[in-house]
Amino acid sequence: MLGPSSLEVHDAGVSVGPGCVPPAGNLEDLTAMLSRGDLKEILCACAKAVEGGNFSRLNLLMSELQTMVSVSGEPFQRLAAYIFEGLVARLSYSGSSIYKALRCKEPASPQLMSYMQILFEVCPYFKFGYMLANGAIAEATKSERKIHIIDFMIAQGSQWVTLIQALASRPGGPPSMRVTGIDDSTSAYARGGGVEIVGQRLSRLAETWGVPFSFDSPGVPASRVEIGHLDLRPDEAIVVNFPLMLHHVPDESVCQENHRDRLIRLAKSLSPRVVTLIEQELNTNTATFSLRFAETMNHYEAIFESIDMALPRDHKGRINVEQHCLAREIVNVIACEGRERVERHEPLGKWRSRFRMAGMSPYPLSAYVNVTIEGLLKGYSESYSLEERDGAVVLGWKNRPVVTSTAWW
Protein backbone atom coordinates (compact mmCIF):
# COMPACT_ATOMS: atom_id res chain seq x y z
CA MET A 1 0.00 0.00 0.00
CA LEU A 2 1.32 3.44 -0.90
CA GLY A 3 2.04 5.88 1.89
CA PRO A 4 3.75 9.22 2.52
CA SER A 5 7.19 7.66 2.94
CA SER A 6 7.10 5.05 0.18
CA LEU A 7 9.03 7.21 -2.31
CA GLU A 8 12.61 8.27 -1.77
CA VAL A 9 14.89 10.70 -3.64
CA HIS A 10 17.81 9.06 -5.43
CA ASP A 11 20.29 10.50 -7.89
CA ALA A 12 19.05 8.08 -10.55
CA GLY A 13 15.41 8.99 -9.97
CA VAL A 14 12.60 7.84 -7.71
CA SER A 15 11.97 4.31 -6.45
CA VAL A 16 8.39 3.31 -5.82
CA GLY A 17 7.18 1.31 -2.85
CA PRO A 18 4.84 -1.65 -3.05
CA GLY A 19 1.73 0.37 -3.91
CA CYS A 20 -0.48 0.04 -6.99
CA VAL A 21 0.22 -3.66 -7.47
CA PRO A 22 -1.90 -4.87 -10.40
CA PRO A 23 -5.08 -6.42 -8.96
CA ALA A 24 -6.30 -9.77 -10.14
CA GLY A 25 -8.82 -9.53 -12.89
CA ASN A 26 -11.65 -11.87 -11.89
CA LEU A 27 -14.98 -10.78 -10.50
CA GLU A 28 -14.48 -12.50 -7.14
CA ASP A 29 -11.30 -10.55 -6.45
CA LEU A 30 -12.96 -7.33 -7.56
CA THR A 31 -15.89 -7.97 -5.21
CA ALA A 32 -13.51 -8.73 -2.34
CA MET A 33 -11.55 -5.55 -2.97
CA LEU A 34 -14.67 -3.41 -3.05
CA SER A 35 -15.92 -5.00 0.15
CA ARG A 36 -12.68 -4.01 1.92
CA GLY A 37 -13.41 -0.40 0.98
CA ASP A 38 -9.74 0.59 0.93
CA LEU A 39 -9.69 3.92 -0.92
CA LYS A 40 -6.05 3.70 -1.99
CA GLU A 41 -6.46 0.15 -3.22
CA ILE A 42 -9.46 1.12 -5.32
CA LEU A 43 -7.67 4.16 -6.76
CA CYS A 44 -4.68 2.02 -7.72
CA ALA A 45 -7.01 -0.51 -9.32
CA CYS A 46 -8.58 2.35 -11.34
CA ALA A 47 -5.14 3.34 -12.60
CA LYS A 48 -4.38 -0.22 -13.71
CA ALA A 49 -7.77 -0.51 -15.40
CA VAL A 50 -7.12 2.73 -17.33
CA GLU A 51 -3.68 1.53 -18.35
CA GLY A 52 -5.03 -1.85 -19.44
CA GLY A 53 -8.07 -0.43 -21.23
CA ASN A 54 -10.42 -2.47 -18.99
CA PHE A 55 -13.30 0.00 -18.98
CA SER A 56 -15.99 -2.34 -17.67
CA ARG A 57 -13.85 -2.93 -14.58
CA LEU A 58 -13.10 0.79 -14.36
CA ASN A 59 -16.80 1.67 -14.38
CA LEU A 60 -17.45 -0.70 -11.48
CA LEU A 61 -14.55 0.73 -9.53
CA MET A 62 -15.54 4.33 -10.15
CA SER A 63 -19.14 3.68 -9.11
CA GLU A 64 -17.79 2.62 -5.74
CA LEU A 65 -15.17 5.36 -5.66
CA GLN A 66 -17.75 8.08 -6.13
CA THR A 67 -19.38 7.16 -2.80
CA MET A 68 -16.07 7.28 -0.90
CA VAL A 69 -14.61 10.68 -1.85
CA SER A 70 -15.41 14.10 -0.44
CA VAL A 71 -13.90 17.57 -0.84
CA SER A 72 -14.74 18.20 2.84
CA GLY A 73 -13.60 14.90 4.34
CA GLU A 74 -10.30 13.51 5.58
CA PRO A 75 -7.17 14.64 3.67
CA PHE A 76 -7.00 11.56 1.48
CA GLN A 77 -10.75 11.65 0.78
CA ARG A 78 -10.32 15.21 -0.45
CA LEU A 79 -7.38 14.32 -2.64
CA ALA A 80 -9.28 11.31 -3.99
CA ALA A 81 -12.15 13.60 -4.99
CA TYR A 82 -9.86 15.48 -7.37
CA ILE A 83 -8.25 12.28 -8.62
CA PHE A 84 -11.77 11.02 -9.36
CA GLU A 85 -12.44 14.26 -11.25
CA GLY A 86 -9.30 13.60 -13.30
CA LEU A 87 -10.43 10.07 -14.15
CA VAL A 88 -13.85 11.32 -15.22
CA ALA A 89 -12.24 13.98 -17.42
CA ARG A 90 -9.91 11.40 -18.95
CA LEU A 91 -12.80 9.12 -19.86
CA SER A 92 -15.07 11.88 -21.13
CA TYR A 93 -12.78 13.71 -23.52
CA SER A 94 -9.81 13.22 -25.81
CA GLY A 95 -7.02 15.31 -27.28
CA SER A 96 -7.32 19.07 -26.94
CA SER A 97 -10.88 18.75 -25.59
CA ILE A 98 -9.48 17.48 -22.27
CA TYR A 99 -7.59 20.59 -21.33
CA LYS A 100 -10.40 22.88 -22.46
CA ALA A 101 -12.81 20.90 -20.28
CA LEU A 102 -10.59 21.49 -17.27
CA ARG A 103 -10.70 25.26 -17.63
CA CYS A 104 -13.51 25.64 -15.14
CA LYS A 105 -14.58 29.12 -14.12
CA GLU A 106 -11.89 30.73 -12.00
CA PRO A 107 -12.68 32.84 -8.96
CA ALA A 108 -12.20 36.58 -9.29
CA SER A 109 -8.58 37.69 -9.18
CA PRO A 110 -8.64 39.05 -5.60
CA GLN A 111 -10.16 35.77 -4.37
CA LEU A 112 -7.58 33.64 -6.18
CA MET A 113 -4.78 35.82 -4.81
CA SER A 114 -6.25 35.33 -1.34
CA TYR A 115 -6.30 31.54 -1.73
CA MET A 116 -2.71 31.52 -3.00
CA GLN A 117 -1.63 33.66 -0.06
CA ILE A 118 -3.27 31.24 2.39
CA LEU A 119 -1.33 28.34 0.87
CA PHE A 120 1.87 30.42 0.96
CA GLU A 121 1.41 31.13 4.67
CA VAL A 122 0.15 27.81 6.06
CA CYS A 123 2.73 25.57 4.33
CA PRO A 124 6.46 26.37 4.08
CA TYR A 125 7.00 24.88 0.61
CA PHE A 126 7.24 28.19 -1.28
CA LYS A 127 9.10 30.03 1.48
CA PHE A 128 11.59 27.16 1.72
CA GLY A 129 12.39 27.30 -1.99
CA TYR A 130 12.60 31.06 -2.13
CA MET A 131 14.80 31.24 0.97
CA LEU A 132 17.26 28.64 -0.35
CA ALA A 133 17.46 30.34 -3.75
CA ASN A 134 17.89 33.81 -2.26
CA GLY A 135 20.60 32.56 0.08
CA ALA A 136 22.56 31.15 -2.84
CA ILE A 137 22.06 34.36 -4.83
CA ALA A 138 23.19 36.57 -1.95
CA GLU A 139 26.29 34.42 -1.44
CA ALA A 140 27.20 34.25 -5.14
CA THR A 141 26.86 38.02 -5.66
CA LYS A 142 28.23 39.30 -2.34
CA SER A 143 31.03 41.23 -4.06
CA GLU A 144 29.00 42.53 -7.01
CA ARG A 145 27.78 46.10 -7.44
CA LYS A 146 25.30 45.41 -10.24
CA ILE A 147 23.06 42.33 -10.24
CA HIS A 148 20.76 41.22 -13.07
CA ILE A 149 18.26 38.52 -12.05
CA ILE A 150 16.52 36.67 -14.87
CA ASP A 151 13.43 35.17 -13.24
CA PHE A 152 11.74 32.58 -15.43
CA MET A 153 8.49 32.74 -13.44
CA ILE A 154 8.02 36.11 -11.82
CA ALA A 155 4.47 35.33 -10.56
CA GLN A 156 3.74 37.93 -7.83
CA GLY A 157 7.41 38.81 -7.34
CA SER A 158 7.20 37.61 -3.72
CA GLN A 159 10.60 35.92 -3.83
CA TRP A 160 12.44 39.22 -4.23
CA VAL A 161 10.98 41.00 -1.21
CA THR A 162 13.41 39.43 1.26
CA LEU A 163 16.34 39.70 -1.15
CA ILE A 164 15.79 43.45 -1.57
CA GLN A 165 15.76 43.78 2.21
CA ALA A 166 18.96 41.72 2.50
CA LEU A 167 20.75 43.77 -0.16
CA ALA A 168 19.77 46.98 1.61
CA SER A 169 21.78 45.94 4.67
CA ARG A 170 25.04 45.17 2.84
CA PRO A 171 28.14 46.86 4.25
CA GLY A 172 29.19 49.67 1.95
CA GLY A 173 25.68 50.15 0.62
CA PRO A 174 23.37 48.06 -1.57
CA PRO A 175 24.21 47.03 -5.14
CA SER A 176 21.85 47.91 -7.97
CA MET A 177 19.31 45.21 -8.76
CA ARG A 178 17.67 44.64 -12.13
CA VAL A 179 15.00 41.98 -12.59
CA THR A 180 13.89 40.57 -15.93
CA GLY A 181 10.56 38.98 -15.10
CA ILE A 182 9.12 36.29 -17.39
CA ASP A 183 5.39 35.91 -16.97
CA ASP A 184 2.77 33.22 -17.47
CA SER A 185 -0.97 33.48 -18.12
CA THR A 186 -2.00 31.95 -14.77
CA SER A 187 -0.03 34.53 -12.80
CA ALA A 188 -1.38 37.34 -14.95
CA TYR A 189 -4.93 36.23 -14.17
CA ALA A 190 -4.25 35.94 -10.44
CA ARG A 191 -2.75 39.44 -10.33
CA GLY A 192 -5.63 40.92 -12.23
CA GLY A 193 -3.24 42.57 -14.65
CA GLY A 194 0.03 42.47 -16.53
CA VAL A 195 3.55 41.95 -15.27
CA GLU A 196 4.06 45.69 -14.92
CA ILE A 197 2.09 45.43 -11.65
CA VAL A 198 4.93 43.35 -10.21
CA GLY A 199 7.54 45.81 -11.41
CA GLN A 200 5.73 48.72 -9.80
CA ARG A 201 5.32 46.87 -6.51
CA LEU A 202 8.97 45.86 -6.32
CA SER A 203 10.15 49.31 -7.38
CA ARG A 204 8.22 50.91 -4.51
CA LEU A 205 9.65 48.39 -2.06
CA ALA A 206 13.21 48.90 -3.32
CA GLU A 207 12.85 52.66 -3.05
CA THR A 208 11.70 52.30 0.55
CA TRP A 209 14.81 50.24 1.34
CA GLY A 210 17.17 52.42 -0.67
CA VAL A 211 18.09 49.77 -3.25
CA PRO A 212 18.63 51.02 -6.84
CA PHE A 213 16.15 48.94 -8.84
CA SER A 214 14.78 48.46 -12.34
CA PHE A 215 12.40 45.94 -13.88
CA ASP A 216 11.52 44.77 -17.37
CA SER A 217 9.88 41.81 -19.08
CA PRO A 218 10.50 40.31 -22.53
CA GLY A 219 6.79 39.72 -23.16
CA VAL A 220 7.23 36.10 -24.29
CA PRO A 221 6.51 32.83 -22.45
CA ALA A 222 9.38 30.98 -20.80
CA SER A 223 9.62 28.28 -23.45
CA ARG A 224 10.20 30.94 -26.15
CA VAL A 225 12.84 33.03 -24.42
CA GLU A 226 15.99 33.59 -26.49
CA ILE A 227 19.19 35.38 -25.53
CA GLY A 228 18.10 38.43 -27.53
CA HIS A 229 15.13 38.95 -25.17
CA LEU A 230 17.31 39.49 -22.09
CA ASP A 231 18.98 42.91 -22.60
CA LEU A 232 22.36 41.71 -21.31
CA ARG A 233 24.85 44.31 -20.11
CA PRO A 234 28.56 43.58 -19.66
CA ASP A 235 28.92 45.27 -16.26
CA GLU A 236 26.17 43.22 -14.54
CA ALA A 237 26.50 39.92 -12.65
CA ILE A 238 23.85 37.55 -14.00
CA VAL A 239 21.65 35.30 -11.90
CA VAL A 240 19.11 32.86 -13.41
CA ASN A 241 16.13 31.68 -11.35
CA PHE A 242 13.96 28.65 -12.23
CA PRO A 243 11.28 28.61 -9.48
CA LEU A 244 8.79 25.72 -9.77
CA MET A 245 8.46 26.25 -13.53
CA LEU A 246 10.83 24.07 -15.58
CA HIS A 247 8.44 21.13 -15.20
CA HIS A 248 5.96 23.17 -17.28
CA VAL A 249 8.44 23.52 -20.14
CA PRO A 250 8.14 20.75 -22.79
CA ASP A 251 11.10 18.46 -23.32
CA GLU A 252 12.13 15.82 -25.88
CA SER A 253 9.22 13.57 -24.90
CA VAL A 254 6.73 16.22 -26.07
CA CYS A 255 8.33 18.10 -28.95
CA GLN A 256 11.45 18.05 -31.08
CA GLU A 257 12.64 21.44 -29.84
CA ASN A 258 13.21 20.21 -26.24
CA HIS A 259 12.84 23.67 -24.71
CA ARG A 260 13.57 22.31 -21.22
CA ASP A 261 17.19 21.47 -22.00
CA ARG A 262 17.48 24.51 -24.30
CA LEU A 263 16.67 26.87 -21.41
CA ILE A 264 19.19 25.17 -19.13
CA ARG A 265 21.87 25.49 -21.83
CA LEU A 266 20.83 29.11 -22.36
CA ALA A 267 21.33 29.78 -18.65
CA LYS A 268 24.81 28.25 -18.81
CA SER A 269 25.74 30.33 -21.86
CA LEU A 270 25.14 33.54 -19.88
CA SER A 271 28.11 32.76 -17.56
CA PRO A 272 25.89 33.31 -14.52
CA ARG A 273 27.17 33.72 -10.98
CA VAL A 274 24.54 31.16 -9.96
CA VAL A 275 21.47 29.36 -11.34
CA THR A 276 18.77 28.42 -8.82
CA LEU A 277 16.25 25.61 -9.24
CA ILE A 278 13.18 24.84 -7.13
CA GLU A 279 11.07 21.82 -8.08
CA GLN A 280 8.49 19.45 -6.68
CA GLU A 281 9.89 15.99 -6.05
CA LEU A 282 7.91 13.50 -8.12
CA ASN A 283 8.08 11.79 -11.49
CA THR A 284 5.15 12.46 -13.83
CA ASN A 285 6.94 13.28 -17.07
CA THR A 286 7.71 10.07 -18.97
CA ALA A 287 6.49 7.56 -16.38
CA THR A 288 3.78 5.07 -17.31
CA PHE A 289 0.25 6.10 -16.41
CA SER A 290 0.02 3.86 -13.33
CA LEU A 291 3.40 5.08 -12.05
CA ARG A 292 2.62 8.76 -12.49
CA PHE A 293 -0.78 8.11 -10.91
CA ALA A 294 0.95 6.60 -7.85
CA GLU A 295 3.51 9.42 -7.74
CA THR A 296 0.75 12.04 -7.87
CA MET A 297 -1.24 10.27 -5.18
CA ASN A 298 1.76 10.07 -2.82
CA HIS A 299 2.98 13.60 -3.44
CA TYR A 300 -0.32 15.38 -3.00
CA GLU A 301 -1.31 13.22 -0.06
CA ALA A 302 1.62 14.77 1.78
CA ILE A 303 0.51 18.27 0.79
CA PHE A 304 -3.15 17.69 1.71
CA GLU A 305 -2.09 16.26 5.08
CA SER A 306 0.12 19.26 5.78
CA ILE A 307 -2.71 21.65 4.91
CA ASP A 308 -5.02 19.67 7.20
CA MET A 309 -2.53 20.08 10.03
CA ALA A 310 -2.42 23.85 9.53
CA LEU A 311 -6.06 24.71 8.86
CA PRO A 312 -9.12 23.59 10.83
CA ARG A 313 -11.37 21.19 8.93
CA ASP A 314 -14.14 23.81 8.90
CA HIS A 315 -11.89 26.65 7.67
CA LYS A 316 -13.84 28.47 4.96
CA GLY A 317 -10.84 28.94 2.71
CA ARG A 318 -9.45 25.40 2.85
CA ILE A 319 -11.62 23.87 0.12
CA ASN A 320 -10.96 26.90 -2.08
CA VAL A 321 -7.19 26.63 -1.52
CA GLU A 322 -7.21 22.97 -2.52
CA GLN A 323 -9.60 23.41 -5.41
CA HIS A 324 -8.03 26.47 -7.01
CA CYS A 325 -4.35 26.05 -6.09
CA LEU A 326 -3.88 22.27 -6.30
CA ALA A 327 -6.75 20.45 -8.01
CA ARG A 328 -6.00 21.61 -11.54
CA GLU A 329 -2.46 20.25 -11.29
CA ILE A 330 -3.77 16.87 -10.12
CA VAL A 331 -6.44 16.66 -12.80
CA ASN A 332 -4.00 17.70 -15.51
CA VAL A 333 -1.53 14.92 -14.63
CA ILE A 334 -4.26 12.27 -14.68
CA ALA A 335 -6.53 13.45 -17.49
CA CYS A 336 -4.21 14.86 -20.11
CA GLU A 337 -1.64 13.58 -22.58
CA GLY A 338 0.69 15.11 -25.14
CA ARG A 339 0.95 18.90 -25.23
CA GLU A 340 -2.21 19.23 -23.12
CA ARG A 341 -0.37 17.67 -20.16
CA VAL A 342 1.65 20.59 -18.83
CA GLU A 343 2.40 19.16 -15.36
CA ARG A 344 5.52 17.12 -16.21
CA HIS A 345 7.57 16.85 -13.03
CA GLU A 346 10.92 15.13 -12.79
CA PRO A 347 12.84 13.81 -9.76
CA LEU A 348 16.03 15.32 -8.46
CA GLY A 349 18.23 12.76 -10.21
CA LYS A 350 16.86 13.73 -13.61
CA TRP A 351 17.35 17.45 -12.97
CA ARG A 352 20.94 16.73 -11.93
CA SER A 353 21.53 14.94 -15.23
CA ARG A 354 20.08 17.80 -17.27
CA PHE A 355 22.17 20.46 -15.52
CA ARG A 356 25.35 18.41 -15.69
CA MET A 357 24.84 17.71 -19.39
CA ALA A 358 24.60 21.48 -19.88
CA GLY A 359 28.05 21.79 -18.30
CA MET A 360 27.03 23.02 -14.85
CA SER A 361 28.19 21.94 -11.40
CA PRO A 362 26.43 22.19 -8.01
CA TYR A 363 26.95 25.50 -6.26
CA PRO A 364 27.90 24.95 -2.60
CA LEU A 365 25.28 26.23 -0.18
CA SER A 366 26.52 27.95 2.96
CA ALA A 367 25.81 26.52 6.41
CA TYR A 368 24.11 29.82 7.29
CA VAL A 369 21.38 29.16 4.72
CA ASN A 370 20.58 25.78 6.26
CA VAL A 371 20.40 27.30 9.73
CA THR A 372 17.99 29.93 8.41
CA ILE A 373 15.75 27.24 6.90
CA GLU A 374 15.74 25.30 10.15
CA GLY A 375 14.61 28.46 11.87
CA LEU A 376 11.80 28.87 9.35
CA LEU A 377 10.51 25.34 10.00
CA LYS A 378 10.29 25.92 13.76
CA GLY A 379 7.13 27.87 13.07
CA TYR A 380 5.46 24.85 11.44
CA SER A 381 4.53 21.28 12.30
CA GLU A 382 7.20 18.88 13.53
CA SER A 383 6.13 16.53 10.73
CA TYR A 384 8.18 18.56 8.25
CA SER A 385 11.65 17.19 7.59
CA LEU A 386 14.76 18.83 6.16
CA GLU A 387 17.64 16.97 4.60
CA GLU A 388 20.73 17.93 2.61
CA ARG A 389 21.81 15.47 -0.08
CA ASP A 390 24.91 16.16 -2.13
CA GLY A 391 24.30 19.89 -2.24
CA ALA A 392 20.54 19.67 -2.70
CA VAL A 393 18.20 20.56 0.16
CA VAL A 394 15.01 18.54 0.41
CA LEU A 395 11.89 19.59 2.32
CA GLY A 396 9.59 16.71 3.17
CA TRP A 397 6.44 15.85 5.04
CA LYS A 398 6.82 12.85 7.37
CA ASN A 399 10.07 12.06 5.51
CA ARG A 400 8.30 12.00 2.15
CA PRO A 401 10.29 14.40 -0.14
CA VAL A 402 8.02 17.18 -1.43
CA VAL A 403 10.22 20.06 -2.70
CA THR A 404 13.90 20.19 -3.61
CA SER A 405 16.10 23.26 -4.00
CA THR A 406 19.48 23.29 -5.73
CA ALA A 407 21.94 25.88 -7.02
CA TRP A 408 24.32 25.59 -9.98
CA TRP A 409 27.12 27.42 -11.76
C-alpha positions in Angstrom: 0.0 0.0 0.0 1.3 3.4 -0.9 2.0 5.9 1.9 3.7 9.2 2.5 7.2 7.7 2.9 7.1 5.0 0.2 9.0 7.2 -2.3 12.6 8.3 -1.8 14.9 10.7 -3.6 17.8 9.1 -5.4 20.3 10.5 -7.9 19.1 8.1 -10.5 15.4 9.0 -10.0 12.6 7.8 -7.7 12.0 4.3 -6.5 8.4 3.3 -5.8 7.2 1.3 -2.9 4.8 -1.7 -3.0 1.7 0.4 -3.9 -0.5 0.0 -7.0 0.2 -3.7 -7.5 -1.9 -4.9 -10.4 -5.1 -6.4 -9.0 -6.3 -9.8 -10.1 -8.8 -9.5 -12.9 -11.7 -11.9 -11.9 -15.0 -10.8 -10.5 -14.5 -12.5 -7.1 -11.3 -10.6 -6.5 -13.0 -7.3 -7.6 -15.9 -8.0 -5.2 -13.5 -8.7 -2.3 -11.5 -5.6 -3.0 -14.7 -3.4 -3.0 -15.9 -5.0 0.2 -12.7 -4.0 1.9 -13.4 -0.4 1.0 -9.7 0.6 0.9 -9.7 3.9 -0.9 -6.1 3.7 -2.0 -6.5 0.2 -3.2 -9.5 1.1 -5.3 -7.7 4.2 -6.8 -4.7 2.0 -7.7 -7.0 -0.5 -9.3 -8.6 2.3 -11.3 -5.1 3.3 -12.6 -4.4 -0.2 -13.7 -7.8 -0.5 -15.4 -7.1 2.7 -17.3 -3.7 1.5 -18.4 -5.0 -1.9 -19.4 -8.1 -0.4 -21.2 -10.4 -2.5 -19.0 -13.3 0.0 -19.0 -16.0 -2.3 -17.7 -13.9 -2.9 -14.6 -13.1 0.8 -14.4 -16.8 1.7 -14.4 -17.5 -0.7 -11.5 -14.6 0.7 -9.5 -15.5 4.3 -10.2 -19.1 3.7 -9.1 -17.8 2.6 -5.7 -15.2 5.4 -5.7 -17.8 8.1 -6.1 -19.4 7.2 -2.8 -16.1 7.3 -0.9 -14.6 10.7 -1.9 -15.4 14.1 -0.4 -13.9 17.6 -0.8 -14.7 18.2 2.8 -13.6 14.9 4.3 -10.3 13.5 5.6 -7.2 14.6 3.7 -7.0 11.6 1.5 -10.8 11.6 0.8 -10.3 15.2 -0.4 -7.4 14.3 -2.6 -9.3 11.3 -4.0 -12.2 13.6 -5.0 -9.9 15.5 -7.4 -8.2 12.3 -8.6 -11.8 11.0 -9.4 -12.4 14.3 -11.3 -9.3 13.6 -13.3 -10.4 10.1 -14.1 -13.8 11.3 -15.2 -12.2 14.0 -17.4 -9.9 11.4 -19.0 -12.8 9.1 -19.9 -15.1 11.9 -21.1 -12.8 13.7 -23.5 -9.8 13.2 -25.8 -7.0 15.3 -27.3 -7.3 19.1 -26.9 -10.9 18.8 -25.6 -9.5 17.5 -22.3 -7.6 20.6 -21.3 -10.4 22.9 -22.5 -12.8 20.9 -20.3 -10.6 21.5 -17.3 -10.7 25.3 -17.6 -13.5 25.6 -15.1 -14.6 29.1 -14.1 -11.9 30.7 -12.0 -12.7 32.8 -9.0 -12.2 36.6 -9.3 -8.6 37.7 -9.2 -8.6 39.0 -5.6 -10.2 35.8 -4.4 -7.6 33.6 -6.2 -4.8 35.8 -4.8 -6.2 35.3 -1.3 -6.3 31.5 -1.7 -2.7 31.5 -3.0 -1.6 33.7 -0.1 -3.3 31.2 2.4 -1.3 28.3 0.9 1.9 30.4 1.0 1.4 31.1 4.7 0.2 27.8 6.1 2.7 25.6 4.3 6.5 26.4 4.1 7.0 24.9 0.6 7.2 28.2 -1.3 9.1 30.0 1.5 11.6 27.2 1.7 12.4 27.3 -2.0 12.6 31.1 -2.1 14.8 31.2 1.0 17.3 28.6 -0.4 17.5 30.3 -3.7 17.9 33.8 -2.3 20.6 32.6 0.1 22.6 31.1 -2.8 22.1 34.4 -4.8 23.2 36.6 -1.9 26.3 34.4 -1.4 27.2 34.3 -5.1 26.9 38.0 -5.7 28.2 39.3 -2.3 31.0 41.2 -4.1 29.0 42.5 -7.0 27.8 46.1 -7.4 25.3 45.4 -10.2 23.1 42.3 -10.2 20.8 41.2 -13.1 18.3 38.5 -12.0 16.5 36.7 -14.9 13.4 35.2 -13.2 11.7 32.6 -15.4 8.5 32.7 -13.4 8.0 36.1 -11.8 4.5 35.3 -10.6 3.7 37.9 -7.8 7.4 38.8 -7.3 7.2 37.6 -3.7 10.6 35.9 -3.8 12.4 39.2 -4.2 11.0 41.0 -1.2 13.4 39.4 1.3 16.3 39.7 -1.1 15.8 43.4 -1.6 15.8 43.8 2.2 19.0 41.7 2.5 20.8 43.8 -0.2 19.8 47.0 1.6 21.8 45.9 4.7 25.0 45.2 2.8 28.1 46.9 4.3 29.2 49.7 1.9 25.7 50.2 0.6 23.4 48.1 -1.6 24.2 47.0 -5.1 21.9 47.9 -8.0 19.3 45.2 -8.8 17.7 44.6 -12.1 15.0 42.0 -12.6 13.9 40.6 -15.9 10.6 39.0 -15.1 9.1 36.3 -17.4 5.4 35.9 -17.0 2.8 33.2 -17.5 -1.0 33.5 -18.1 -2.0 32.0 -14.8 0.0 34.5 -12.8 -1.4 37.3 -14.9 -4.9 36.2 -14.2 -4.3 35.9 -10.4 -2.7 39.4 -10.3 -5.6 40.9 -12.2 -3.2 42.6 -14.7 0.0 42.5 -16.5 3.5 41.9 -15.3 4.1 45.7 -14.9 2.1 45.4 -11.6 4.9 43.3 -10.2 7.5 45.8 -11.4 5.7 48.7 -9.8 5.3 46.9 -6.5 9.0 45.9 -6.3 10.1 49.3 -7.4 8.2 50.9 -4.5 9.7 48.4 -2.1 13.2 48.9 -3.3 12.8 52.7 -3.1 11.7 52.3 0.5 14.8 50.2 1.3 17.2 52.4 -0.7 18.1 49.8 -3.2 18.6 51.0 -6.8 16.1 48.9 -8.8 14.8 48.5 -12.3 12.4 45.9 -13.9 11.5 44.8 -17.4 9.9 41.8 -19.1 10.5 40.3 -22.5 6.8 39.7 -23.2 7.2 36.1 -24.3 6.5 32.8 -22.4 9.4 31.0 -20.8 9.6 28.3 -23.5 10.2 30.9 -26.1 12.8 33.0 -24.4 16.0 33.6 -26.5 19.2 35.4 -25.5 18.1 38.4 -27.5 15.1 39.0 -25.2 17.3 39.5 -22.1 19.0 42.9 -22.6 22.4 41.7 -21.3 24.9 44.3 -20.1 28.6 43.6 -19.7 28.9 45.3 -16.3 26.2 43.2 -14.5 26.5 39.9 -12.6 23.9 37.5 -14.0 21.6 35.3 -11.9 19.1 32.9 -13.4 16.1 31.7 -11.4 14.0 28.6 -12.2 11.3 28.6 -9.5 8.8 25.7 -9.8 8.5 26.3 -13.5 10.8 24.1 -15.6 8.4 21.1 -15.2 6.0 23.2 -17.3 8.4 23.5 -20.1 8.1 20.8 -22.8 11.1 18.5 -23.3 12.1 15.8 -25.9 9.2 13.6 -24.9 6.7 16.2 -26.1 8.3 18.1 -28.9 11.5 18.1 -31.1 12.6 21.4 -29.8 13.2 20.2 -26.2 12.8 23.7 -24.7 13.6 22.3 -21.2 17.2 21.5 -22.0 17.5 24.5 -24.3 16.7 26.9 -21.4 19.2 25.2 -19.1 21.9 25.5 -21.8 20.8 29.1 -22.4 21.3 29.8 -18.7 24.8 28.2 -18.8 25.7 30.3 -21.9 25.1 33.5 -19.9 28.1 32.8 -17.6 25.9 33.3 -14.5 27.2 33.7 -11.0 24.5 31.2 -10.0 21.5 29.4 -11.3 18.8 28.4 -8.8 16.3 25.6 -9.2 13.2 24.8 -7.1 11.1 21.8 -8.1 8.5 19.5 -6.7 9.9 16.0 -6.0 7.9 13.5 -8.1 8.1 11.8 -11.5 5.2 12.5 -13.8 6.9 13.3 -17.1 7.7 10.1 -19.0 6.5 7.6 -16.4 3.8 5.1 -17.3 0.2 6.1 -16.4 0.0 3.9 -13.3 3.4 5.1 -12.0 2.6 8.8 -12.5 -0.8 8.1 -10.9 1.0 6.6 -7.8 3.5 9.4 -7.7 0.7 12.0 -7.9 -1.2 10.3 -5.2 1.8 10.1 -2.8 3.0 13.6 -3.4 -0.3 15.4 -3.0 -1.3 13.2 -0.1 1.6 14.8 1.8 0.5 18.3 0.8 -3.2 17.7 1.7 -2.1 16.3 5.1 0.1 19.3 5.8 -2.7 21.7 4.9 -5.0 19.7 7.2 -2.5 20.1 10.0 -2.4 23.9 9.5 -6.1 24.7 8.9 -9.1 23.6 10.8 -11.4 21.2 8.9 -14.1 23.8 8.9 -11.9 26.6 7.7 -13.8 28.5 5.0 -10.8 28.9 2.7 -9.4 25.4 2.9 -11.6 23.9 0.1 -11.0 26.9 -2.1 -7.2 26.6 -1.5 -7.2 23.0 -2.5 -9.6 23.4 -5.4 -8.0 26.5 -7.0 -4.3 26.1 -6.1 -3.9 22.3 -6.3 -6.7 20.5 -8.0 -6.0 21.6 -11.5 -2.5 20.3 -11.3 -3.8 16.9 -10.1 -6.4 16.7 -12.8 -4.0 17.7 -15.5 -1.5 14.9 -14.6 -4.3 12.3 -14.7 -6.5 13.5 -17.5 -4.2 14.9 -20.1 -1.6 13.6 -22.6 0.7 15.1 -25.1 1.0 18.9 -25.2 -2.2 19.2 -23.1 -0.4 17.7 -20.2 1.7 20.6 -18.8 2.4 19.2 -15.4 5.5 17.1 -16.2 7.6 16.8 -13.0 10.9 15.1 -12.8 12.8 13.8 -9.8 16.0 15.3 -8.5 18.2 12.8 -10.2 16.9 13.7 -13.6 17.4 17.4 -13.0 20.9 16.7 -11.9 21.5 14.9 -15.2 20.1 17.8 -17.3 22.2 20.5 -15.5 25.3 18.4 -15.7 24.8 17.7 -19.4 24.6 21.5 -19.9 28.1 21.8 -18.3 27.0 23.0 -14.8 28.2 21.9 -11.4 26.4 22.2 -8.0 26.9 25.5 -6.3 27.9 24.9 -2.6 25.3 26.2 -0.2 26.5 28.0 3.0 25.8 26.5 6.4 24.1 29.8 7.3 21.4 29.2 4.7 20.6 25.8 6.3 20.4 27.3 9.7 18.0 29.9 8.4 15.8 27.2 6.9 15.7 25.3 10.1 14.6 28.5 11.9 11.8 28.9 9.4 10.5 25.3 10.0 10.3 25.9 13.8 7.1 27.9 13.1 5.5 24.9 11.4 4.5 21.3 12.3 7.2 18.9 13.5 6.1 16.5 10.7 8.2 18.6 8.2 11.7 17.2 7.6 14.8 18.8 6.2 17.6 17.0 4.6 20.7 17.9 2.6 21.8 15.5 -0.1 24.9 16.2 -2.1 24.3 19.9 -2.2 20.5 19.7 -2.7 18.2 20.6 0.2 15.0 18.5 0.4 11.9 19.6 2.3 9.6 16.7 3.2 6.4 15.8 5.0 6.8 12.8 7.4 10.1 12.1 5.5 8.3 12.0 2.2 10.3 14.4 -0.1 8.0 17.2 -1.4 10.2 20.1 -2.7 13.9 20.2 -3.6 16.1 23.3 -4.0 19.5 23.3 -5.7 21.9 25.9 -7.0 24.3 25.6 -10.0 27.1 27.4 -11.8 
